[in-house]
């Protein structure tokens, strides 16, 4: 297993190089000038050109990319064009809300998806299965922004149970922090729960048809023990794969959800940086998001070996 992990880590190097090159090229090919975004049109052209030289934006693109990569190898992600602060500091202020939101959304999804997916598979073509299938179809088809608006109207405007926007750090005030993250976490958690429910149900139905499950029943094992020890564990690999990919997305930032609920997360940060043509900030955030996906996939590979000894 250690060799597999090492190979995965080595394989991340070319992936990160391709990500940095692709993002750098797309950003600089996008119409717009960061200097014009920073300054008014009435500012003298000489001043703009002086600032462009100071920021190194007047150099050829290969030279700019080489300079950025050289700083990156030293652990320096550069400085934001908008405020001059290090990219690491900008991201550091925004990463905590995104991580907290991701953890809460994942918790909500698992609390819903696992019981519903298991019951749907075990009670196939019965009322619980119809409920689970309907929920999965609803969650997959419903856009996040529409679900967010419905939750805001119900729990924020009509019932006034939860705040509809803003952020309080749960580490500073646990109750208010959880309340501020509740609606966005439910929005993301319901969508993820729908995908996981459908995946778990499908995987368990395939496993229930295997010969070793019939053998376990023939030995006189209870249905609960057959499902728990022989069916669920063998059906987890597709579910773990989906969870790993979705967790990377959540950590990277759910842009629409963060905008709707006015959360100061990474997703909102990168969108603001794109509109401002803040090249170093966008490059740094995208690189960190790529790292989040790589780490999640690495964790998934390790979990494969724990779930299925044959992989080890």
N, C-alpha and C positions, 0 to 999 in steps of 0.2 A: 504493500500500500504506500510505503514511503517513496518508492520509485515512481508510482503514479503521480503523487503530489509534486515531486520534483520535476517531472516532465511537464506537468500542467503549469508550474511556475515559469519554467523556461519558455513555454509556448506563449506566455503572456507578453514577452518582450516584443516580438514582431507585431502582435495585435496592437499594443500601445503605440508603436511607431506608426502603424497605418492609421490609427485613430487620430493621432496628433497631426499627421500630414493631411489627412482628409479634412479635418476641422479647420486647419490653417488655410487650406486652399479655398474651401467654401466661404469662409468668412471674408477673405480678401477679394473674392470674385463677386460677392454680393454688392449690389449698387449702394452707394452711400459713402460718406466720408466721416470718420469719427471727429475730425477737427470741426467740420460744419455742425455736427451734432452738439459739440461742446460750446461753440461760440455763435453769436448772432450773425446774421448776414451783413450787418453794418460794420462789423469789425474789419479793420484794414487787412488786406491780403498779405502784407508783409509780416504782420503779427502772426497770422495763421501759418505762413510758411516757416517762420521761426520756431513755432511750437511743433510743427511737423518734423523739423530737423531734430529738435530736442528729444522727441519721442522715438526717433529712428524710423518714422513712417515714410521717409523720403528715399530710403534705400531699396534696392531690388528685393523682391519677395524671397528668393533663395537665401539672401544674406540675412533677412529678418528671421527666417525660419531657423537658420543655423545658429544665430545669436540666441533665439529663444530656447533651442535644444541645449545649447551650452549652459545656459542658466538652469535649465531643468535638471541636468545631470548634477548640478551642485545643490539641488534641492530648492531652488528659487523659482517660483511660479511667476515671478514678475510683479508689476504694480498696476493697479487699475488706472486706466486713462482718465476716468471721470473724477476720482477723488485722490489719486496718488497713493492710496494705501496698498500694502501688500495684498496680493490675491489670497494668500493663506488666511490673513486676518478677516477679509471680507467673507470668505467661505466659513471660517470658524464661527462667526456670529450667526450664520444661517443654518449650519448643519444640525444643531441641536433640535430645533423645532421639526425638521424633516425626519430625523431619527425617531423622535418621540411619536410623531404621527405614524410613521411606518410600523413601529412596535404596536401601537394601539390598533391600527387597521388590521395587522396580521392577527392579533389576538381575537378581534371581533370575527374575522373570517373563519378562523379555526373553530371557535365556539359554535358557529352556525354550521359550517360545511361538514365537519366530521360526523356529528350525530345525524344530520339530514342525509348525507351521502350513504352512510351505513344502513340506515333504516330504509332508504329508497331501494338499495340493492337487495336487502334481505326480504323486504315486502314488495317484490317486483309486481307491477301491474295492479297494485292495490291502492287504497286511498293515500297512505304515506308516500308512495312512489309518485303519485300524481301531484301531490303537494311539492315534493322535492323537484320534480321535473319542471313544474310551472315556475317555481322560484328561480331555478337555474336559467330558464329561458328569459324570464323577466329581468334578471340581473345582468345577463349578457347583452340583451337588446337595449336596455335603458342607458342613455348617455349619462356620464358622470355629472355634467353641469345641470341637467334636468333633475336628476335625483337630488342633487345638492339644493336646488331651489325649492323642491317639494319638502325636503326636510326642514329647511329654513322657515317656510311658510307654516308648517305644522307645529314644530317644536319651539321655534323662535318667535314667530309672530302671533300665532293663534294661542298656543298653550303657555308660551313664555317660560318654558322650562330651562332652555339652554341659550347661551349667547350666540348670536348669528355671525359675529366677526370678532377679530382681535385675538391676541395670544397672551397667555400667562404661563410662565415657566412652572411646570409641576414640581420642580426641585425647590422652588421658592414658596409656592402656595399650592399644595397638592390638590385641594378640592377645586379651587378656581382654575387651576391648570388642566385638570381632567375635564372640567366642564367646557373649557375653551377648545379642547381638542375632540370633544365627543362627536359633534356633528360631522366634521371632516373625516374622522376615523370611521364613523358609520358609513359615510358615503363611499369611501374607498373599500372598507371591509365588506360591504354587501356585494359590490362588483366582484371582488376577489373570491368571496364565498360562493358565488354562483359558478365561477369557473372551476373551483376546487370540488364543489359538490358534483358537478357533471363528470369531472375526471375520475373522482373516487368511485362514483356509482358504476361507471363504465368498466373501470379496472376490476372492481369487486365482482361484477357479473361474469367477467371472463375467468376470474379465479374460482368462483363458485362452481364452474363447470369442469374443473380439473378432477382427475382421477383420485388424487390424494385427499381431496375434500370428501369425496364419497367414501373413501377408505376410513377416514377419521370418523365419519358418521356411523359407518358399519361397526366400528369398534365400541360404539356406545357413548362417545363423548357428547356432552351437552351442546346444543346449538350455539350458546353464547361462547363456549370455549372453542368451538370450531371456528367461529367468526373471528374471535380475538387472536387466536394463536396461529391459525392456518390460512385464513383468508386475508385479514386486514394487513398483516405484515407483508405478505407477498404481493399485495395490491398497492403498496405504498410508493414504489419506485416512480411511476408516472406522476403521482401526486407531489412527491418531493421535487421532481423536475419543474413542475409548474410553480410550486412555491418558491423555488430558488430564483426563477426568472422574474416572478412578480415582486419578490422582495428587492431585487436589484432595481426594479422600476420605482418602487416606493421610496427606497433610500435615495435614488437619484432625484426624486422630487416629482410629485403629482402637480403639474403646472396648473391645470384648470382648477383643481380643488383648492390649491393654495391661493389662487387669485379670487375665487368666489368668497372664501372665508377670510381673506386678508391676512393670511399667515406669512410671517417673514421667513420663508424656507428657501431651500436651494433652487427649487423649480422656478419660483418667482424671481429669484436673483438672476438666473441665467437668461430669462426672457427680457428683463429690464436691461441686462448687459447687451443683448442682441440688438435691441432697439437703439441703444446708445452707441453701437459700434465699438464697444469696449472689448477689443480683441484679446488682451491678456486675461481678462476676467472670464470671458467665454471659454477660451482654451483651457484655462485652469479648472473650471467647473466641469467641462466635458471630460477632461482627463480623470478627475476624481470619480465621476459617474461611471466611466469605463472601468476604473479600478473596483468600484462597488459591485459591478456585474461579475467581474473576474473572481472576486473573493466569494461572492454568493455561489458561483458555479463550482469553485473549488470545495466549498463546504458541502455542496450537493454530491460531488464525487466521493467525498469521505463518507457521507451518510449512505451512499450506495453500498459500500463495503460493510457497514454496520448492519444494514437491513438484510442484505443477501450475502451470506458467507461465501457463496460460489464466486462472487466478484473478487473477494480477497484472495 
